[in-house]
Every structure is written in structure tokens, then in C-alpha cells.
Amino acid sequence: MWRLSMLEKRSSDGVVRALSEIGIMPAKSKAQQMAAGAALAAKRGEKKKSELRGASKSMVESMSEQQLHDLASTKRKGKPRRASKS
């Protein structure tokens, strides 16, 4: 994505803020990324919507295919298994 390469020059906090301004929010955890991937598969018809559970069930209805793709394609390196509550 050309957008990310332009934003990599900023500080990590600035990158997250800039990503949210242009509509791309990276996944905060591996679990969130996996839920987005499952929702994306259901949206594309590769998986039945009835097989979805938890967050992926609401994601498929509330997010566009492009938003799900952006969330699911977040790099996993450095991500916690679950996001901390804050």
C-alpha cells in the first residue's frame, strides 16, 4: 500500500493517528485480525455467515469489504494475542 509507505516516516503514534484519519485502522491484536479475516471470508461467500461467532459476526454486518481487508491484512509481528483492556 502506497499510503503506508508515506506514513512510515512519522512516529509510531503519528502513524496510528494518520491511519485513522484516512480510514485505515490496524488491528490491535492477533484475535482482532483473525476475526476480521473470518468476517471477510463470510462477506466474500467463502464461509457461511452462520459459522461466525463473537466479534466476526458483528464485523461482517457493520464493516465494508475494504475495511475488513485492511484490518485483516495488518502485520502480526509485535501484536499481543489479545488486546489489553484500556
N, C-alpha and C positions, 0 to 999 in steps of 0.2 A: 504494500500500500504506500503510495507516494506521500500521503498525509503524515503517516507515522515517521517517515524518514525526515521530514521537515521539522517535526516536533521533538526529535531525539536530542536536539541541541539544547533544549531547555532543561531545567532541573526536574527531578522526578515529580515533585509536587506540581510544578507548572505543566508537565505533560498530562497528568491526570486532569487538571483543570481545563487545559486546552482540548483534550479529547472529549470531555463532557460538553464543551461549548459547540463542537461540530457534530455532536450526536453519537460519538463512539465512546462507550464506557467499557474499559477492560473488566474481565471477570475478577472478583476479589478472592476467589478460592477455586480449588480444583472441583469441588462439588457444584459450584455455580456454573462453571464451564461445562461440566458433564450434563447438567440439567438443560442448559441451553442447546447442547448437541442433540439430546433426545427430543426436545421440542422442535428443533429444526428438522430432524428426520420425520417427525409426525406431520409437520407443515408441508413437507415435500411429498408426503404419501409413502415414504419408505417404511413407516412404522404406524401401527394403528393408534389413534388418539386414546382409545380405551386402555392401552397398555401403559400410559403415562401415569406417574404418581408424583405427589408433592408439588414442588415449585415448577417442574416442567409442564404440569397440567395447566397452570395459570399462565405460564410464559407463552404457550402456543396460541392462546386466545388474545393476549394483550400486546404482543410484540410482532413486528413485521419480520419477514424472512431475512431481510438485510440486517436488522438489529440482532436477530438470533445468530446469524452467521458471524457478525463482528464479535459478539460475546463468546461464541463457541471457539473462535479462532485465536483467542488470547493465548499467549505463550504460558506454559505451566511452570517454567523454571522460577523458583522463588515463591510460589504460591502455597499457602497453607492448605491442608486437606479441607478444613472448614474455616470460614471467616469468624473472627472473634466478635463477640457482641460488644458494640460500642455506639 
